[in-house]
Amino acid sequence: MRMSIASVLLFILAGAAFAQTPPDKASVERQIRELEKKDADAVLRGDFSVMERSWADDFTVNSPRNQVTQGKQKVLELIRAGNIGTYSLFQREIESITIHDAVAIVMGMETVKRTSKAAATTDTVRRRYMNVWTNRGGEWLLTARQANVVCEH
């Protein structure tokens, strides 16, 4: 009898441990790719409701305009004022996704046509980018972003 109770308890504990196993990296990568696509689309369309939901409150941006902006609300204020983040074209090419537990680092190339006051241009601009997503309470949020324009030379 004791042996069977111990066996049942061991089975239950093993099942509980298995149920709490984090998702595999391929599953997380698919989720991050989808979030990257939704984020790029939201930025292009100026969809503030999506940005509000997918960016962390402490979202920090190191932008191509050579300035660091800290806090989701400050970044959104700059976009609403037309100083950053307004585009007529915004495409991302993901080249690498690295996952470390609750952090996903995405690197790649962006092709954009900027319409913001600070950098309005009819030129198509290529730039390197890196986005950092963190899993907070089971939800992936964009936490940090860096982008820089690629020189033609």
C-alpha positions, 0 to 999 in steps of 0.5 A, a space after each residue: 500500500 505504501 509503495 503504491 501511494 508513493 508511486 502515485 505521488 511520484 507520478 503526480 509530481 512528475 506530471 506537475 513538473 512536466 506541465 510547467 516545462 517552458 515552451 520550446 524555443 521553436 514555439 517561442 521563436 514563432 511567437 516572437 516572429 508574429 509579434 515582430 510582424 504585428 509591431 511593424 504593422 502597428 508602427 506603419 499604420 500608427 496603431 497606438 492601441 497595439 503599441 500600448 499593449 505590446 510595449 513594456 512601460 519601461 520601453 527604451 529606444 536608442 533611435 537613428 536620431 542619436 537619442 535614447 528615449 526611456 518609457 513607453 509614454 515618452 516614445 508614444 508622445 514623440 510619435 504622436 507629435 510626428 517627431 519619430 516613428 512615422 512612415 510611408 514604408 516600414 518593412 522588417 527582415 529578421 535575420 536572427 532570433 536568440 532566446 534566453 529564458 524570458 528574453 528574446 533578442 531579434 536582429 535584422 534589417 529594416 527598409 523604411 520611408 520616414 515621414 516624421 518631422 525630424 527626418 522626412 524624406 522621399 528616400 528609402 532608408 535601410 537600417 540595422 535594428 535590434 529589438 529585445 522582448 521580455 516575457 513578463 507574467 506570461 506575456 512577451 513585451 517589447 522592452 528595448 529597441 535600437 536602430 541605425 541607418 546603414 551608410 551607402 559606402 
